[in-house]
């Protein structure tokens, strides 16, 4: 069985050169350096890897998908620069964030410049003009939806929202750009509309399953492996499908009130956080979240069964399996945590 992490490492190494080749030396040098900071650091390159793999999975020339892979990585990093400014984060991947190093005005411009460069690259794709338009439509819609998801996430802070709102938020915030990379790769590979839509659905469902399982690990995972205390998400009042399920499933009003009093309490003790976890466990909410993540991943796999057997299809399936079969985050490649 293919190892998704090993395939990603191989693909990341292959894409590293192209990702570092599109930003030329120009003035002002501090802006150029700022635009290079995040994309040139490396990382798992999951979105660009998916663009190339989906091109290959439909029988296309994978080299033609490399420009899209670079463009999507630039867009992803543009959003990270702006996210870090919004959140006031001073570290990313263990290094100073862009606005800390270069100042907030330059960081904002660096994000804008990466966004513009991405579209310049996609406009030069070596495919028929009609297919370039299709790629641009997918990517543009993804960026629009990503902004909507980010605002929904801001609006949701400190509130208990419905499961539907939770799912819509993580879909827009986490899945859509990943799906645009996958669908764009399939378009470049020459896939018909039905196949492109199926691959887009695969990536959306995979993204949802990955994020849901990540939330599950935050509560039920081994903190020595995840590096995250159970209390983190509870104290922050993070609204996940475990929380939404518990809110609607707890029958005892006193227990419900106790749960709500702990959730979002930054001063909650470790004992209180464990109590909140136990309440969710008793309500069946933790098992519910795991089952929901599994269903998303199984649906992702089912919609691409029509693809011919290939190494790229194997990777797509292996990545989906990995999404719900891990107890350690490897850079949380899909999550865009605020």
SULSUL-V847432 format. One line per field, one symbol per residue. burial: 1 if it has 9 or more other C-alpha atoms within 8 Angstrom, else 0. A space follows every 50 residues. Layout:
BEGIN
burial: ???
END
This chain:
BEGIN
burial: 00010011101100110111000000000111011111110101111111 11111111011101111111111111111111111000100000011111 01110111111111101110110010000011011101100110111111 01100100001010011111111111111111111111111000111111 11111111111110111110101001000111111111111111110001 00001100100111100100011101101110111101110111111011 10110000000111111111111100100000010000
END
